[in-house]
Amino acid sequence: MDLEDKLNEVEKNYRDLEERLSDPSVASNPLEVSKLARRYAELGHVVSKYREYKEVASKLRQAREILESESDEEMRQLAHEELRTLEPQLEELEAQIKLLLLPKDPNDDRNVIVEIRAGAGGEEASLFAAVLFRMYMRYAERKGWTTEMLSSSETGLKGFKEVIFRIEGEGAYSLLKYESGVHRVQRVPVTEASGRIHTSTATVAVLPEAEEVDVHIDPDDLKIDTFRASGAGGQYVNMTDSAVRITHLPTGIVVTCQDERSQLKNRVKAMQLLRAKLYEMETKKQEDELAAERKGQIGTAERSERIRTYNYPQNRVTDHRIGLTLYKLDQILDGDLDELIEALVMADQSERLKRLEA
């Protein structure tokens, strides 16, 4: 099926949805209306561009007909001008339509749960995990997203062995999903007296947040333990058993939350994390190709398995998947990730377009 056939089919589906949405029997079913309205809005973007495309294509045909049939030089000159303007417009519209036709990741509109863990490099890896945590928090702040800590395990030097947090905002997963993988840092650690550059790693996993309707969890499959939260000591030590550990017995997944003083709040957050992990596991089963790709990204936190390198002496960040190097490490670590993420989105779209056209 060529592009025009696909677009004619999309336009037909769009008109069919329009009729169904105006059907009184459908209007009485709110869930059906919501589902159809979402699909109608998605197709609407494509149909609007296609109608614009057809209008430009029609003007282009008229200009070419004038060139073929008209002898008046002034009219021919005007037709040439039209061609010079309309041809690039048509190419641009075609490119935009192809992008709109790409299958949408069903998780793109979801909120995310981000897990950062120290990898190779000891205490320096924990400090780097804290740097990455701050980078994503600043990025979320720039986007106007909200964040919520779910769980953390700090070290003595204010690093993180592990930190898990939630980001809520429009398109959060669509942008942050490219961050999953091993991140490598090259810098002189604060603990290094001789000034020698060390290499350390941290892993980042970005999980789409799951709703209760996405994942059924049988309460009988859960083992829930409570314990006293660990802390830095002093007046802030929590003297009650408010920390929660939930084990999902069928899968062996264990999640822990201790950041809240309320056991109930910790339990709610732990269930959020468990749902996300079970949803990701189910998604992996359904999409073997994507599962293999994600496994390759996450790796085992060894120095050689990396998606990105942060080099402090050169103020450089290199994303190894797309060969992009930017000399603005300081800005990126302050949450200015737009250039990096936009390049990854474009590379992903380009790759998917190739497969679509193959």
Summary of the structure (lengths in Angstrom):
residues: 358
radius of gyration: 26.2
end to end distance: 11.8
largest distance: 93.5
contacts: 1054
relative contact order: 0.10
helix: 52%
strand: 20%
